[in-house]
């Protein structure tokens, strides 16, 4: 008989940063200093 594999996956709690609205250092707003183009390839 095969051994049963038992493991417990622990989920990381969601990070809350009060006062900070953005969760990343990127922005879709072209005038923003953190602006990053969606696709950085040719012709897209």
Secondary structure as a PSIPRED ss2 file (coil, helix, strand):
# PSIPRED VFORMAT (PSIPRED V4.0)

   1 X C   1.000  0.000  0.000
   2 X C   1.000  0.000  0.000
   3 X C   1.000  0.000  0.000
   4 X C   1.000  0.000  0.000
   5 X C   1.000  0.000  0.000
   6 X C   1.000  0.000  0.000
   7 X C   1.000  0.000  0.000
   8 X C   1.000  0.000  0.000
   9 X C   1.000  0.000  0.000
  10 X C   1.000  0.000  0.000
  11 X C   1.000  0.000  0.000
  12 X C   1.000  0.000  0.000
  13 X C   1.000  0.000  0.000
  14 X C   1.000  0.000  0.000
  15 X C   1.000  0.000  0.000
  16 X C   1.000  0.000  0.000
  17 X C   1.000  0.000  0.000
  18 X C   1.000  0.000  0.000
  19 X C   1.000  0.000  0.000
  20 X C   1.000  0.000  0.000
  21 X C   1.000  0.000  0.000
  22 X C   1.000  0.000  0.000
  23 X C   1.000  0.000  0.000
  24 X C   1.000  0.000  0.000
  25 X C   1.000  0.000  0.000
  26 X C   1.000  0.000  0.000
  27 X E   0.000  0.000  1.000
  28 X C   1.000  0.000  0.000
  29 X C   1.000  0.000  0.000
  30 X C   1.000  0.000  0.000
  31 X C   1.000  0.000  0.000
  32 X C   1.000  0.000  0.000
  33 X C   1.000  0.000  0.000
  34 X C   1.000  0.000  0.000
  35 X E   0.000  0.000  1.000
  36 X C   1.000  0.000  0.000
  37 X C   1.000  0.000  0.000
  38 X C   1.000  0.000  0.000
  39 X C   1.000  0.000  0.000
  40 X C   1.000  0.000  0.000
  41 X C   1.000  0.000  0.000
  42 X C   1.000  0.000  0.000
  43 X C   1.000  0.000  0.000
  44 X C   1.000  0.000  0.000
